[in-house]
Amino acid sequence: MADLPREMQNEIFAQIGENIMRGVAIAALETLSPEDQVEFERIAEEGDVNKTQQFLTSKIPDLETFTTNEAKKVIAEIKQDTEVV
């Protein structure tokens, strides 16, 4: 990775970050009831990050640990996928 141009490195890191955020969001949705999923989507569409975080905090016990664990899972999957290539 260090041999790649800086612009390409930044692009790869941005993609990894997006994958992590997507993985955490999917895992969060899977833990919510169908009614809460609808509410979450409505709140998320508003674009208010604080309101979205408050909602998730109220629905998912220990959101910080949940997020950390889900991010680690996504990173492990990315590592596994890159080892296969």
N, C-alpha and C positions, 0 to 999 in steps of 0.2 A: 504494500500500500504506500509506503514511503517513497517508492520510485515513481509513483503516479504524479502527474501535474497537480498543483494545488487546487485548481478549479475542479478537476475530476474528483479529488479527495473530498472537497466540500459537497459536491453533488452526491457522492456515495453516503456521506454522513447524513445529509438531509433526507435521503431515501430511507436510511435505517431509522432515523427519528420518526418519519412518517409511519413506517411499519410498526414501530413500538407504540405510537399513539393509537393507531388503528387496532392493534391487538388488544390494548388495554380497554379501548372503547367497546370492542366486541365482547370481551370478557365481562365488562360491567353490564352491558345490555343483557347478557345471558343470566346474570344473577338477579335481574329485576323481574317483577311480575309483569304480565302483559300490560296492565294498566299503567304501571310505572314506566314501562318502555315507551308508551305513547307520550306520557308526560315529559320524560327525558328528551325525546326527540323534539318536542315542542319547545322546551327550554333551550336546547342546544341550537335550534334554528334561530333563536333570538340573538345569539352571538354573545351573550353576557357570560363570560368565563366564570366570574364569581358566583353567579346564580346557579350555573351548571354544577360547579364544585360543591356548593352548599346542598344542592339536591342530592348529589351522589353521596356526600358525607352523611346525609340523613338516612340514606337507604342501604349503604354498604358499611358494615362495621369495620373500623380501622382501615379507612380508605387508603391511607398512605402505604401501609404494609401490603394491601391488596394490589395497589399500583406497582409497587416495587417488585413483588413476586411475578406479576403478569409481564412486566418489562423484562425480567430475567428469563422468562419462558420464551419470549419472542427473540431475545438475543441468542439463546441457546439454539433455537430453530434456525436462525440465520447462520450461525456458526456451522451447524450440522449440514445445511444446504450448501455452504461454500466449501466444505470439506469433500463433498461428493463430486463437485465440479472439477 
